[in-house]
Amino acid sequence: MGKHGNQIQRLFRIPASLYIVQYWGQIAEDVVEQLRTFAVAKAAIEGERVSFGVIDGDDSTRLIRAYPTAFTKRRR
């Protein structure tokens, strides 16, 4: 989660209603729990709905297989 372990904190500083974490390996349950905690806190503070999601390596592979043309490099 970055050199200083503060990527989730930095992510939630960005104004948004949906936050996604994608990683090519497995995502630890601690990371999911931290995302949940930040989403709940942000929703309580701002009075708005805040959602989050995780896409791990297995999910990434499934997306690439399902939508191969979306993941090809385009030549200019």
N, CA, C and O of each residue as an XYZ file, in Angstrom:
304
protein
N       0.812     -1.192      0.000
C       0.000      0.000      0.000
C       0.856      1.255      0.000
O       0.542      2.244      0.663
N       1.929      1.194     -0.749
C       2.769      2.370     -0.912
C       3.899      2.434      0.087
O       3.924      1.702      1.077
N       4.809      3.301     -0.183
C       6.015      3.454      0.636
C       5.674      3.801      2.085
O       6.319      3.304      3.008
N       4.682      4.634      2.286
C       4.341      5.084      3.630
C       3.079      4.410      4.181
O       2.650      4.721      5.292
N       2.493      3.509      3.429
C       1.297      2.804      3.886
C       0.080      3.703      4.040
O      -0.815      3.408      4.832
N       0.041      4.792      3.291
C      -1.051      5.749      3.452
C      -1.879      5.933      2.178
O      -2.544      6.956      2.020
N      -1.846      4.976      1.288
C      -2.552      5.120      0.014
C      -4.062      5.258      0.201
O      -4.701      6.036     -0.507
N      -4.631      4.525      1.129
C      -6.077      4.607      1.322
C      -6.457      5.977      1.879
O      -7.441      6.573      1.440
N      -5.694      6.472      2.828
C      -5.962      7.814      3.359
C      -5.894      8.854      2.244
O      -6.752      9.733      2.159
N      -4.888      8.758      1.401
C      -4.738      9.697      0.290
C      -5.883      9.546     -0.713
O      -6.383     10.539     -1.241
N      -6.295      8.309     -0.972
C      -7.398      8.061     -1.893
C      -8.668      8.770     -1.428
O      -9.357      9.405     -2.226
N      -8.972      8.661     -0.148
C     -10.220      9.225      0.374
C     -10.166     10.743      0.543
O     -11.179     11.346      0.897
N      -9.043     11.365      0.307
C      -8.972     12.831      0.276
C      -9.539     13.378     -1.037
O      -9.918     14.546     -1.118
N      -9.592     12.533     -2.053
C     -10.123     12.941     -3.355
C     -11.646     12.951     -3.272
O     -12.241     11.985     -2.797
N     -12.285     14.028     -3.728
C     -13.749     14.052     -3.687
C     -14.341     13.035     -4.668
O     -14.093     13.105     -5.871
N     -15.115     12.105     -4.147
C     -15.756     11.079     -4.971
C     -16.838     10.391     -4.147
O     -16.884     10.521     -2.923
N     -17.697      9.666     -4.831
C     -18.697      8.864     -4.130
C     -18.414      7.369     -4.293
O     -19.069      6.537     -3.666
N     -17.433      7.033     -5.140
C     -17.030      5.650     -5.360
C     -15.517      5.570     -5.398
O     -14.865      6.314     -6.131
N     -14.961      4.665     -4.608
C     -13.512      4.455     -4.544
C     -13.208      3.002     -4.888
O     -13.809      2.084     -4.329
N     -12.270      2.801     -5.812
C     -11.906      1.460     -6.264
C     -10.418      1.243     -6.023
O      -9.595      2.107     -6.325
N     -10.084      0.079     -5.476
C      -8.686     -0.336     -5.339
C      -8.493     -1.547     -6.234
O      -9.231     -2.527     -6.130
N      -7.501     -1.480     -7.113
C      -7.183     -2.593     -8.003
C      -5.742     -2.985     -7.775
O      -4.856     -2.133     -7.704
N      -5.511     -4.295     -7.661
C      -4.165     -4.819     -7.451
C      -4.070     -6.154     -8.180
O      -5.027     -6.927     -8.187
N      -2.932     -6.423     -8.787
C      -2.775     -7.635     -9.597
C      -2.591     -8.899     -8.783
O      -2.590     -9.994     -9.346
N      -2.438     -8.781     -7.490
C      -2.347     -9.946     -6.610
C      -3.604    -10.049     -5.757
O      -4.651     -9.496     -6.092
N      -3.475    -10.763     -4.656
C      -4.590    -10.880     -3.719
C      -4.617     -9.661     -2.805
O      -3.569     -9.139     -2.423
N      -5.802     -9.217     -2.460
C      -5.972     -8.065     -1.579
C      -6.354     -8.588     -0.197
O      -7.342     -9.305     -0.038
N      -5.552     -8.216      0.791
C      -5.767     -8.696      2.158
C      -7.072     -8.152      2.733
O      -7.502     -7.049      2.398
N      -7.679     -8.930      3.587
C      -8.924     -8.518      4.238
C      -8.729     -7.252      5.063
O      -9.668     -6.473      5.225
N      -7.521     -7.033      5.587
C      -7.231     -5.802      6.340
C      -7.411     -4.573      5.455
O      -7.879     -3.535      5.923
N      -7.047     -4.684      4.194
C      -7.193     -3.573      3.255
C      -8.681     -3.305      3.014
O      -9.110     -2.151      3.002
N      -9.448     -4.340      2.826
C     -10.891     -4.193      2.616
C     -11.533     -3.550      3.849
O     -12.386     -2.671      3.722
N     -11.126     -3.986      5.021
C     -11.674     -3.419      6.258
C     -11.316     -1.942      6.404
O     -12.137     -1.141      6.850
N     -10.099     -1.587      6.030
C      -9.699     -0.186      6.095
C     -10.507      0.658      5.103
O     -10.921      1.771      5.427
N     -10.727      0.133      3.911
C     -11.570      0.825      2.928
C     -12.980      1.035      3.484
O     -13.554      2.117      3.365
N     -13.519     -0.008      4.086
C     -14.864      0.074      4.667
C     -14.914      1.156      5.752
O     -15.850      1.954      5.793
N     -13.923      1.180      6.611
C     -13.865      2.162      7.699
C     -13.821      3.583      7.154
O     -14.543      4.458      7.633
N     -12.975      3.814      6.156
C     -12.874      5.153      5.568
C     -14.163      5.545      4.850
O     -14.576      6.703      4.911
N     -14.797      4.598      4.177
C     -16.043      4.897      3.465
C     -17.152      5.262      4.450
O     -17.898      6.214      4.227
N     -17.254      4.514      5.520
C     -18.282      4.797      6.530
C     -18.021      6.155      7.175
O     -18.951      6.940      7.360
N     -16.772      6.438      7.516
C     -16.439      7.722      8.141
C     -16.728      8.893      7.202
O     -17.310      9.898      7.609
N     -16.319      8.752      5.950
C     -16.546      9.834      4.975
C     -18.043     10.061      4.761
O     -18.491     11.203      4.662
N     -18.810      8.980      4.689
C     -20.260      9.102      4.517
C     -20.893      9.813      5.713
O     -21.787     10.642      5.541
N     -20.437      9.496      6.911
C     -20.980     10.121      8.114
C     -20.637     11.609      8.165
O     -21.473     12.439      8.522
N     -19.411     11.929      7.807
C     -18.961     13.325      7.851
C     -19.667     14.161      6.785
O     -20.100     15.281      7.056
N     -19.781     13.622      5.591
C     -20.326     14.394      4.471
C     -21.837     14.247      4.305
O     -22.457     14.998      3.552
N     -22.430     13.280      5.007
C     -23.864     13.075      4.890
C     -24.293     12.567      3.532
O     -25.435     12.775      3.121
N     -23.396     11.907      2.834
C     -23.675     11.370      1.501
C     -23.280      9.893      1.470
O     -22.486      9.429      2.288
N     -23.840      9.185      0.531
C     -23.484      7.774      0.355
C     -22.093      7.677     -0.254
O     -21.779      8.382     -1.213
N     -21.257      6.797      0.307
C     -19.908      6.552     -0.205
C     -19.757      5.047     -0.400
O     -20.031      4.270      0.514
N     -19.326      4.639     -1.581
C     -19.151      3.224     -1.899
C     -17.694      2.936     -2.211
O     -16.926      3.835     -2.551
N     -17.328      1.673     -2.090
C     -15.977      1.263     -2.431
C     -16.022     -0.128     -3.031
O     -16.993     -0.866     -2.860
N     -14.956     -0.475     -3.737
C     -14.847     -1.807     -4.313
C     -13.396     -2.199     -4.457
O     -12.502     -1.353     -4.483
N     -13.179     -3.479     -4.549
C     -11.828     -3.996     -4.755
C     -11.827     -4.909     -5.981
O     -12.779     -5.652     -6.218
N     -10.759     -4.840     -6.743
C     -10.563     -5.700     -7.903
C      -9.201     -6.351     -7.720
O      -8.169     -5.694     -7.856
N      -9.201     -7.639     -7.413
C      -7.926     -8.332     -7.207
C      -7.442     -8.950     -8.514
O      -8.042     -8.740     -9.569
N      -6.370     -9.702     -8.439
C      -5.786    -10.302     -9.635
C      -6.737    -11.220    -10.379
O      -6.796    -11.196    -11.608
N      -7.478    -12.027     -9.642
C      -8.440    -12.929    -10.280
C      -9.535    -12.141    -10.995
O      -9.910    -12.462    -12.122
N     -10.042    -11.108    -10.326
C     -11.071    -10.265    -10.953
C     -10.525     -9.563    -12.190
O     -11.213     -9.462    -13.205
N      -9.277     -9.075    -12.104
C      -8.658     -8.398    -13.244
C      -8.556     -9.335    -14.440
O      -8.845     -8.943    -15.570
N      -8.148    -10.561    -14.189
C      -8.030    -11.554    -15.255
C      -9.390    -11.822    -15.893
O      -9.496    -11.915    -17.116
N     -10.424    -11.945    -15.072
C     -11.777    -12.174    -15.605
C     -12.242    -10.995    -16.465
O     -12.858    -11.192    -17.512
N     -11.945     -9.776    -16.021
C     -12.329     -8.602    -16.809
C     -11.616     -8.580    -18.156
O     -12.233     -8.285    -19.179
N     -10.333     -8.888    -18.164
C      -9.560     -8.894    -19.411
C     -10.092     -9.954    -20.371
O     -10.194     -9.715    -21.575
N     -10.429    -11.113    -19.838
C     -10.971    -12.173    -20.698
C     -12.358    -11.821    -21.223
O     -12.693    -12.149    -22.362
N     -13.157    -11.164    -20.410
C     -14.517    -10.819    -20.818
C     -14.549     -9.654    -21.803
O     -15.431     -9.590    -22.660
N     -13.588     -8.730    -21.686
C     -13.570     -7.526    -22.523
C     -12.186     -7.310    -23.123
O     -11.555     -6.289    -22.848
N     -11.701     -8.242    -23.933
C     -10.317     -8.165    -24.421
C     -10.016     -6.907    -25.234
O      -8.909     -6.377    -25.154
N     -10.969     -6.429    -26.004
C     -10.683     -5.248    -26.825
C     -10.527     -3.982    -25.977
O      -9.895     -3.021    -26.416
N     -11.086     -3.971    -24.793
C     -10.949     -2.817    -23.911
C      -9.551     -2.734    -23.302
O      -9.167     -1.696    -22.763
N      -8.798     -3.820    -23.387
C      -7.479     -3.860    -22.754
C      -6.333     -3.959    -23.748
O      -5.200     -4.238    -23.358
N      -6.610     -3.737    -25.012
C      -5.534     -3.767    -26.001
C      -4.962     -2.368    -26.147
O      -5.666     -1.371    -25.989
N      -3.670     -2.312    -26.452
C      -3.038     -1.026    -26.667
C      -3.492     -0.475    -28.009
O      -3.533     -1.192    -29.010
N      -3.820      0.764    -28.015
C      -4.273      1.414    -29.234
C      -3.128      2.223    -29.811
O      -2.441      2.956    -29.101
N      -2.940      2.077    -31.086
C      -1.891      2.847    -31.773
C      -2.455      4.182    -32.203
O      -3.619      4.284    -32.592
N      -1.635      5.185    -32.131
C      -2.076      6.540    -32.536
C      -1.734      6.802    -33.953
O      -2.023      7.882    -34.469
